[in-house]
Every structure is written in structure tokens, then in C-alpha cells.
Amino acid sequence: MNHLCLFVSAGTTEAARIRRGIEPCGFRIVGAEGLGAAIDALRQWRFDAVVLDAHGLGSGSVNGVRLLRARCAAPIVVLDPAGSEERQLQCLAAGATDIVELAASPRLVGSKLRQLVQAVAAHRPLLPQELRVGSLSLDPASGSAHVDGVPLDLAAAEFDTLFVLVARAGQLVGRDELAGPSSAKAAVGRSVDTRIYRLRRHLRAAGATELELATVHGRGYRLSLALPSPARAARPPLRSAEQQTNGPVSERRSWRP
């Protein structure tokens, strides 16, 4: 029996070598050039496994794992060049099932993938439940967002951006992390700014006034619950008109000729 495997890469030579090598291990491969194509594929088919080439995705690999995990319950194996341990830990925290060095043999990758698929075949985990921040809720499985039950009309790229912000609510998210791995460097700022502007407009129109989508200049964005405005200092009660004019009765003086 062949298992259906989504292979996400940016066309690197090493990834192509591994892709060819794991097919004999019992997998039928569906290739996706970049994260956008991968998400489109996940909307159409149910995959038994996902392989993500972190070398091709670069700094976007962590959020790539997060976005894929939101839409897929299958094992996700990340092919990572021998390098940043911190990025590998972040990928695992974002939902990766295993990390394999890119220099590993295709046979080893295929064997690991087959073992993982067999391990979850009897009890496939459910997709992540909805995420909530204040009145805003996101359903990763359907790609829908609501404010107090009223749906938001979001484009796919807007939902993906909002998903990352909600998943990391209260944390600073850099522009590069929101741009997506397929975005040209020159267009990163413009595309992200446009999506943030539209998300603010959607949230404001839906009445999510307790949410604050803040810009941290030169660094990125942060979605959080807005802090309540400081309570106004208590003012002393106004005196009656008679007291304001003549002062307290006890302080009146009698003048005698």
C-alpha cells in the first residue's frame, strides 16, 4: 500500500535526491513548490505524511511547520541542514514530528517516515482545536475566523497571517516570519503592511475593540488584548450651590455692627 506524502521544498538538489529515494519505501509523492502551494494541496487531499525542506524555506520554516500543522494531522518530518539547534527546537515546538538532517540517506528518511505513519495509523490525532483571543476565534481546519460568532471575510493570505499572530498572541512576530517563504525580499514590507492594514480594518469593523494589533517599528507586529485605560482619578464630590457660594454653614461668621 502506498502512502500519500506531501513534499514541500524550494527545488533544492538535496531535497530532490531525498524525494526520489523515499518513493520506494511505500510513498506516493505530491510535490509542492513553496508553502502556498502546499496549503492549496492540503485543502484538496488528505496526506499520510508531510516532508518539509527547511533548507529551501530558510527562516520561514518554523511558521511553515505551524501553518501546515494547523491543517494536517499527519506526521511532519523536517529536513534541516546541519546547523541551528534553536531552529530545530522551534520547529518541534511548532508541531514537527521529527527532524532529520538533510545529509541523511533517502532510505533512512523513508524508513522513519514509514514508521511514523504506521504509528499513527491506528489512532490519528485530531486537528488542533479552535484558537481564541478575546472575542476572536480561528478554526484552522476550515480556515475560518469569527468575532463573537460573526464570520470574517478573509483572503487566504490574511487568514494565514492572522493565524500566526493568534498562535503567538502577546509575542512579537517579525515581518519575515509573516511574509511567507515565497515572498520576494523587495516585496516583503509592502505585502505584510497591506495584510496588517486589512486585518485591522476587518477586526475594527467586526467590533473586536478589545484586540490590539500593534506595530513594533523596525521589528514586526504583536496581537494582544488591549490594556484597559487607567481609571480616572477619583474627584471629590461637588458641593451644593449654597456651599460653593457661601461656604459650609459651620464656617459662616456673624457680623454685628
C-alpha positions as CSV (number, residue, x, y, z in Angstrom):
1,M,0.0,0.0,0.0
2,N,1.4,3.4,-1.0
3,H,1.0,6.3,1.5
4,L,0.3,9.7,0.1
5,C,3.1,12.1,1.1
6,L,3.3,15.9,0.6
7,F,6.8,17.0,-0.1
8,V,7.3,20.7,0.4
9,S,10.6,22.2,-1.0
10,A,12.1,25.1,-2.9
11,G,13.6,22.9,-5.5
12,T,17.0,22.2,-3.9
13,T,19.2,19.4,-5.2
14,E,19.4,17.7,-1.8
15,A,15.6,17.7,-1.4
16,A,15.1,16.3,-4.9
17,R,17.5,13.4,-4.0
18,I,15.6,12.5,-0.9
19,R,12.3,12.8,-2.7
20,R,13.3,10.3,-5.3
21,G,14.7,8.0,-2.6
22,I,11.7,7.7,-0.3
23,E,9.2,6.7,-3.1
24,P,10.4,3.0,-3.0
25,C,9.7,3.0,0.8
26,G,6.0,2.9,0.0
27,F,5.1,6.5,-0.7
28,R,3.4,8.3,-3.5
29,I,4.8,11.8,-3.6
30,V,2.9,15.0,-4.3
31,G,5.4,17.9,-4.7
32,A,4.7,21.5,-3.6
33,E,7.0,24.3,-4.6
34,G,6.7,26.6,-1.6
35,L,4.3,26.9,1.3
36,G,1.4,28.5,-0.6
37,A,1.2,25.5,-3.0
38,A,1.4,23.1,0.0
39,I,-1.6,24.7,1.7
40,D,-3.5,24.5,-1.5
41,A,-2.7,20.8,-1.7
42,L,-3.8,20.2,1.9
43,R,-7.2,21.8,1.0
44,Q,-7.7,19.1,-1.7
45,W,-6.2,15.9,-0.3
46,R,-5.7,14.1,3.0
47,F,-2.0,13.2,3.3
48,D,-0.5,10.4,5.4
49,A,2.8,12.3,5.8
50,V,4.4,15.6,5.1
51,V,8.1,16.3,4.4
52,L,9.3,19.9,4.8
53,D,12.6,21.1,3.3
54,A,13.8,23.7,5.9
55,H,16.9,24.5,3.9
56,G,14.7,25.7,1.0
57,L,12.4,27.6,3.2
58,G,15.0,29.3,5.3
59,S,13.8,31.5,8.2
60,G,10.2,30.7,7.3
61,S,10.5,27.1,8.2
62,V,9.2,27.5,11.8
63,N,6.0,29.2,10.7
64,G,5.8,26.9,7.8
65,V,5.5,24.0,10.2
66,R,3.0,25.9,12.3
67,L,0.7,26.6,9.3
68,L,1.0,23.0,8.0
69,R,0.2,21.6,11.4
70,A,-2.9,23.7,11.6
71,R,-4.3,22.0,8.5
72,C,-2.8,18.5,8.8
73,A,-2.8,15.8,11.5
74,A,-0.2,13.6,9.7
75,P,3.4,13.3,10.8
76,I,5.6,16.2,9.7
77,V,9.2,15.5,9.1
78,V,11.5,18.5,8.7
79,L,14.7,18.1,6.6
80,D,17.1,20.5,8.2
81,P,20.7,21.3,7.2
82,A,23.2,20.6,10.0
83,G,23.0,23.9,11.7
84,S,20.8,25.8,14.2
85,E,19.7,23.7,17.1
86,E,17.5,26.6,18.2
87,R,15.6,26.5,14.9
88,Q,15.1,22.7,15.2
89,L,13.7,23.1,18.7
90,Q,11.4,25.8,17.4
91,C,10.2,23.5,14.6
92,L,9.4,20.8,17.1
93,A,7.5,23.3,19.3
94,A,5.6,24.4,16.3
95,G,4.3,20.9,15.6
96,A,7.0,19.0,13.7
97,T,7.0,15.3,14.5
98,D,10.7,14.7,13.8
99,I,13.9,16.5,12.5
100,V,16.2,14.7,10.0
101,E,19.4,16.2,8.8
102,L,19.4,17.0,5.1
103,A,22.6,14.9,4.7
104,A,20.8,11.7,5.8
105,S,20.2,9.0,3.3
106,P,16.9,8.8,1.5
107,R,16.5,5.3,2.8
108,L,16.8,6.5,6.4
109,V,14.3,9.3,5.8
110,G,11.8,6.9,4.1
111,S,12.1,4.3,6.9
112,K,11.5,7.0,9.6
113,L,8.5,8.3,7.6
114,R,7.0,4.8,7.2
115,Q,7.4,4.1,11.0
116,L,5.7,7.4,11.9
117,V,2.8,6.7,9.5
118,Q,2.3,3.3,10.9
119,A,2.5,4.6,14.5
120,V,-0.4,7.0,14.0
121,A,-2.5,4.8,11.6
122,A,-4.5,3.2,14.4
123,H,-5.1,6.4,16.3
124,R,-4.9,9.5,14.1
125,P,-4.8,12.7,16.2
126,L,-7.4,15.3,15.7
127,L,-6.6,18.6,14.1
128,P,-5.9,21.5,16.5
129,Q,-9.0,22.9,18.2
130,E,-10.0,26.5,17.5
131,L,-7.8,29.3,18.8
132,R,-9.2,32.2,20.7
133,V,-8.1,35.6,21.7
134,G,-10.8,37.8,23.3
135,S,-13.8,37.7,21.0
136,L,-11.8,36.4,18.0
137,S,-11.8,32.7,17.2
138,L,-10.0,30.8,14.4
139,D,-10.8,27.3,13.1
140,P,-7.6,26.0,11.5
141,A,-9.3,23.0,9.9
142,S,-11.7,25.1,7.9
143,G,-9.6,28.2,7.6
144,S,-12.3,30.4,9.0
145,A,-12.3,33.2,11.6
146,H,-15.1,34.7,13.7
147,V,-15.7,37.6,16.0
148,D,-18.5,36.8,18.5
149,G,-19.7,34.2,16.0
150,V,-19.8,36.6,13.1
151,P,-17.5,35.4,10.2
152,L,-14.7,37.5,8.9
153,D,-14.3,37.6,5.1
154,L,-10.5,37.0,4.9
155,A,-8.4,36.1,2.0
156,A,-6.2,33.0,2.4
157,A,-3.0,35.1,2.9
158,E,-4.8,37.2,5.5
159,F,-6.0,34.2,7.4
160,D,-2.5,32.7,7.5
161,T,-1.1,36.0,8.8
162,L,-3.8,36.2,11.4
163,F,-3.3,32.6,12.4
164,V,0.4,33.2,13.1
165,L,-0.4,36.3,15.2
166,V,-3.1,34.5,17.2
167,A,-1.0,31.4,17.7
168,R,1.7,33.7,19.2
169,A,-0.7,36.2,20.8
170,G,1.2,38.6,23.1
171,Q,4.5,37.8,21.4
172,L,6.4,39.9,18.8
173,V,6.3,38.4,15.3
174,G,8.8,39.6,12.8
175,R,7.9,40.7,9.3
176,D,10.0,37.9,7.7
177,E,8.0,35.4,9.7
178,L,4.7,36.8,8.4
179,A,5.8,37.3,4.8
180,G,5.9,33.6,3.7
181,P,8.8,31.8,2.2
182,S,7.8,32.5,-1.4
183,S,7.7,36.3,-1.0
184,A,10.3,38.3,-2.8
185,K,12.5,40.2,-0.4
186,A,11.7,43.5,-2.0
187,A,8.0,43.0,-1.6
188,V,8.1,41.7,2.0
189,G,7.4,45.0,3.7
190,R,4.6,46.1,1.3
191,S,2.8,42.7,1.3
192,V,2.9,42.4,5.1
193,D,1.9,46.0,5.7
194,T,-1.1,45.6,3.4
195,R,-2.3,42.5,5.1
196,I,-1.9,44.0,8.6
197,Y,-3.8,47.1,7.4
198,R,-6.7,44.9,6.1
199,L,-6.7,42.8,9.3
200,R,-7.0,45.9,11.4
201,R,-9.9,47.0,9.3
202,H,-11.6,43.6,9.5
203,L,-11.3,43.5,13.3
204,R,-12.4,47.0,13.7
205,A,-15.5,46.5,11.5
206,A,-16.4,43.4,13.4
207,G,-16.3,45.2,16.7
208,A,-13.2,43.4,18.2
209,T,-12.3,46.6,20.0
210,E,-10.5,44.7,22.8
211,L,-7.8,43.5,20.4
212,E,-4.8,45.5,19.7
213,L,-2.7,44.7,16.6
214,A,0.4,46.8,17.4
215,T,3.3,47.7,15.1
216,V,6.8,47.5,16.7
217,H,8.7,49.7,14.4
218,G,11.6,48.1,12.7
219,R,10.8,44.7,14.2
220,G,7.3,43.4,13.5
221,Y,3.8,43.1,15.0
222,R,2.1,41.9,18.1
223,L,-1.6,40.9,18.6
224,S,-2.8,41.1,22.2
225,L,-5.7,42.1,24.3
226,A,-5.7,45.9,24.8
227,L,-4.9,47.0,28.3
228,P,-7.8,48.8,30.0
229,S,-7.4,52.5,30.2
230,P,-6.2,53.8,33.6
231,A,-9.1,54.6,35.9
232,R,-9.6,58.3,36.2
233,A,-8.6,59.7,39.5
234,A,-11.5,60.0,41.8
235,R,-12.7,63.5,42.0
236,P,-14.1,65.0,45.3
237,P,-17.9,65.3,45.2
238,L,-19.2,68.7,44.1
239,R,-20.6,70.8,46.9
240,S,-24.0,72.2,46.8
241,A,-24.6,75.6,45.2
242,E,-25.1,77.1,48.7
243,Q,-21.8,75.6,49.9
244,Q,-19.9,76.8,46.8
245,T,-21.2,80.3,47.3
246,N,-21.2,80.8,51.0
247,G,-19.0,78.1,52.3
248,P,-20.1,75.5,54.9
249,V,-22.7,76.6,57.3
250,S,-20.4,75.9,60.3
251,E,-17.8,78.3,58.9
252,R,-20.2,81.3,58.5
253,R,-19.4,84.3,60.6
254,S,-21.9,86.7,62.1
255,W,-21.1,90.4,61.7
256,R,-22.6,92.7,64.1
257,P,-22.4,96.5,63.9
